[in-house]
Structures are given as C-alpha cells and as structure tokens.
Amino acid sequence: MAIIDKALAGKVALVTGGSRGIGRGICVALGRRGAKVIINYASREDAAREAAAEVESVGGQAAIVGFDVGDAPAVTEAIKAIGKDHGGLDILVNNAGVAINGMLMRFTDEQWKKVMDINLGGAFHCLRAASMMILKSKASGRIINITSVVGEQGNAGQLAYAASKAGLIGLTMSTARELASRGVTCNAVSPGFIETDMTSEHLPEAARAKLMEAIPLGRIGRSEDVADAVAFLAGPEASYITGQVLRVNGGMLM
Ligand SMILES: NC(=O)c1ccc[n+]([C@@H]2O[C@H](COP(=O)([O-])OP(=O)(O)OC[C@H]3O[C@@H](n4cnc5c(N)ncnc54)[C@H](OP(=O)(O)O)[C@@H]3O)[C@@H](O)[C@H]2O)c1
C-alpha cells in the first residue's frame, strides 16, 4: 500500500453528498490524509454512517450532518453550526448532485428547477455560507467543485444536468478570482464516467460497451480516481493552482 502523509492534519473539511459514491470516496481520501471530515447527506443517514465508519477505518475523524444543499436557509444554518462545533472550516467540496435525464421537448419546469437548485444552487449556497470561514484559513483554504465531462461537452438527454455542470465551471472561476487575494484556491474536478449509484442505475449493457470504446484508458472510472484528484487539490502541493478544471475521465475528453 502506498504511504500517504497526513498533509491535511488539523484541517476541517465539509463534503456535500459525502454519504455515497464519489463523495464517500472523497471523504475517505481526505480522512486518510488527516482531515476531520464532515459528511453531508440528503436523506440516507444510514449511508452517511457507513461513510463515517469507512473514514474512521483509515484512521480519520468524521461527523455526519444532514441537509438539502438546495435549501438555502438550511445550508446557512448547518454551516454556521459546523463552524461552531468544529472550530472553523478549511476545505469545502461541493459534490452533492442529481441527474434527471430527459429530452429537451419533454423536460418539465419542475425537473429543470430541481437539477439547477441542487447542482448549481447547492454549490452557491454552500460557498456563500462558508466563504467567510474559509477565508480565515488563508493559504490553506480550499474549495473544490465537482463538475462533469457532460458540462464540458454536453450530452443528448441531459440538458439541465449539463447546464448545471457548465455553470459550476463559471462559478469556480469567479470564486477563484474573488478569493485569490487571500490565498484561498477554488478549482473544479471534472469526472468522466464513474461507477456509482448515479450511473449504474440506468446504463444498459450495450450502452456500457459503447461507452468503453470512448474511453482511451479502457476502463470505467472509480470513485477513488476522483477522490485522489480532489485530495491533491485540497493539499499544500496545490497552493498555486486556482480557477482550473482538472479532468479525471480516462481520456474521454482531451
Ligand atoms: N458518477 C459519475 O459518472 C459522475 C460523473 C461526473 C460527475 N459526477 C458528479 O459527482 C457527484 C457525485 O455523483 P455520484 O455519482 O457519486 O452520485 P450518487 O452516487 O447518486 O450520490 C449522490 C450523493 O449526493 C447526495 N445528494 C443528492 N441530493 C442532495 C441534496 N439535495 N443535498 C445534499 N446531498 C444530496 C446524496 O445523498 P443521500 O445519500 O442522502 O441520497 C449522495 O450522497 C455529482 O455532483 C455528480 O454530478 C458524477
């Protein structure tokens, strides 16, 4: 096993949607590097508890907190409480997201609003509530937004998802510019196709085979692939990287 140093010891990290999938992988990667990880979930408290146990099994510290990132007042209240209970916040990972798929002409206002409120609004709500605390961390303050290859190249049947993920890239660059003078960095990580509940739920075998042909590295991604990129951006080695989009997609988009 690779030796991993405790570069994030003493740091407090909030990972939205940390209960499952990519978010859970991120929680484990940050916990393994010494951060105290606050694991957010929407409804699956059971999954959040499992994620916390995984963080602890690699020697990390974890706490769980349930709130809907799309609910601005709930986010403000929860992040205020995190600051009070854990003495501040150094790292924010905006990972929570939903995919509602459908073709343009049939897509409803409700579907559009839900995707936007959670994927893009959620990141905005968390950023607004947490930025003052993160600024206090000065040069070790880190924000990482999880976008998607779909936000960079579009996808038929995923218009709202793609728009929300493209919006996150604009949000990332603007936040990076606003907070740079204090040494805080803000970057996006753009995964390709990663095996999680979000993807495996609706992918027929034939589509999977076709997808594999589009991935030069010849395999579907794992949560750990994304988590390691996030952990790098959260650490001291990445202090001169801001406003960037780091692609973790097996070469799907170059
Ligand atoms: N999987 C991929 O191929 C892929 C590719 C590119 C980008 N991404 C992005 O990566 C992120 C994670 O995706 P995933 O595949 O790991 O998804 P997932 O397995 O479906 O997990 C989604 C996570 O988000 C949480 N969540 C959903 N709605 C929420 C809300 N309103 N408030 C707070 N938390 C909420 C869920 O909490 P509960 O457990 O409580 O439901 C869960 O922890 C998403 O932003 C997604 O768009 C994924």
PDBQT file of the ligand as one rigid body, heavy atoms in Angstrom, charges set to zero:
ROOT
HETATM    1  N1  LIG A 301     -20.873   9.112 -11.393  1.00  0.00    +0.000 N 
HETATM    2  C1  LIG A 301     -20.407   9.766 -12.449  1.00  0.00    +0.000 C 
HETATM    3  O1  LIG A 301     -20.093   9.180 -13.504  1.00  0.00    +0.000 OA
HETATM    4  C2  LIG A 301     -20.205  11.247 -12.394  1.00  0.00    +0.000 A 
HETATM    5  C3  LIG A 301     -19.536  11.855 -13.457  1.00  0.00    +0.000 A 
HETATM    6  C4  LIG A 301     -19.326  13.215 -13.422  1.00  0.00    +0.000 A 
HETATM    7  C5  LIG A 301     -19.747  13.965 -12.341  1.00  0.00    +0.000 A 
HETATM    8  N2  LIG A 301     -20.389  13.356 -11.324  1.00  0.00    +0.000 N 
HETATM    9  C6  LIG A 301     -20.817  14.201 -10.198  1.00  0.00    +0.000 C 
HETATM   10  O2  LIG A 301     -20.242  13.720  -8.996  1.00  0.00    +0.000 OA
HETATM   11  C7  LIG A 301     -21.116  13.999  -7.901  1.00  0.00    +0.000 C 
HETATM   12  C8  LIG A 301     -21.400  12.715  -7.141  1.00  0.00    +0.000 C 
HETATM   13  O3  LIG A 301     -22.017  11.795  -8.032  1.00  0.00    +0.000 OA
HETATM   14  P1  LIG A 301     -22.238  10.253  -7.656  1.00  0.00    +0.000 P 
HETATM   15  O4  LIG A 301     -22.179   9.509  -8.933  1.00  0.00    +0.000 OA
HETATM   16  O5  LIG A 301     -21.362   9.870  -6.527  1.00  0.00    +0.000 OA
HETATM   17  O6  LIG A 301     -23.774  10.310  -7.181  1.00  0.00    +0.000 OA
HETATM   18  P2  LIG A 301     -24.626   9.339  -6.211  1.00  0.00    +0.000 P 
HETATM   19  O7  LIG A 301     -23.953   8.025  -6.082  1.00  0.00    +0.000 OA
HETATM   20  O8  LIG A 301     -26.002   9.403  -6.737  1.00  0.00    +0.000 OA
HETATM   21  O9  LIG A 301     -24.555  10.104  -4.804  1.00  0.00    +0.000 OA
HETATM   22  C9  LIG A 301     -25.152  11.362  -4.687  1.00  0.00    +0.000 C 
HETATM   23  C10 LIG A 301     -24.789  11.965  -3.347  1.00  0.00    +0.000 C 
HETATM   24  O10 LIG A 301     -25.345  13.294  -3.309  1.00  0.00    +0.000 OA
HETATM   25  C11 LIG A 301     -26.207  13.413  -2.189  1.00  0.00    +0.000 C 
HETATM   26  N3  LIG A 301     -27.279  14.347  -2.500  1.00  0.00    +0.000 N 
HETATM   27  C12 LIG A 301     -28.194  14.273  -3.519  1.00  0.00    +0.000 A 
HETATM   28  N4  LIG A 301     -29.028  15.322  -3.447  1.00  0.00    +0.000 NA
HETATM   29  C13 LIG A 301     -28.644  16.067  -2.378  1.00  0.00    +0.000 A 
HETATM   30  C14 LIG A 301     -29.122  17.258  -1.786  1.00  0.00    +0.000 A 
HETATM   31  N5  LIG A 301     -30.182  17.909  -2.291  1.00  0.00    +0.000 N 
HETATM   32  N6  LIG A 301     -28.486  17.729  -0.684  1.00  0.00    +0.000 NA
HETATM   33  C15 LIG A 301     -27.422  17.091  -0.162  1.00  0.00    +0.000 A 
HETATM   34  N7  LIG A 301     -26.920  15.946  -0.691  1.00  0.00    +0.000 NA
HETATM   35  C16 LIG A 301     -27.535  15.451  -1.780  1.00  0.00    +0.000 A 
HETATM   36  C17 LIG A 301     -26.688  12.005  -1.883  1.00  0.00    +0.000 C 
HETATM   37  O11 LIG A 301     -27.100  11.931  -0.518  1.00  0.00    +0.000 OA
HETATM   38  P3  LIG A 301     -28.050  10.698   0.037  1.00  0.00    +0.000 P 
HETATM   39  O12 LIG A 301     -27.098   9.535   0.212  1.00  0.00    +0.000 OA
HETATM   40  O13 LIG A 301     -28.588  11.195   1.325  1.00  0.00    +0.000 OA
HETATM   41  O14 LIG A 301     -29.069  10.456  -1.017  1.00  0.00    +0.000 OA
HETATM   42  C18 LIG A 301     -25.415  11.216  -2.180  1.00  0.00    +0.000 C 
HETATM   43  O15 LIG A 301     -24.502  11.290  -1.112  1.00  0.00    +0.000 OA
HETATM   44  C19 LIG A 301     -22.364  14.633  -8.508  1.00  0.00    +0.000 C 
HETATM   45  O16 LIG A 301     -22.264  16.038  -8.441  1.00  0.00    +0.000 OA
HETATM   46  C20 LIG A 301     -22.306  14.192  -9.950  1.00  0.00    +0.000 C 
HETATM   47  O17 LIG A 301     -22.995  15.061 -10.803  1.00  0.00    +0.000 OA
HETATM   48  C21 LIG A 301     -20.641  12.017 -11.319  1.00  0.00    +0.000 A 
ENDROOT
TORSDOF 0
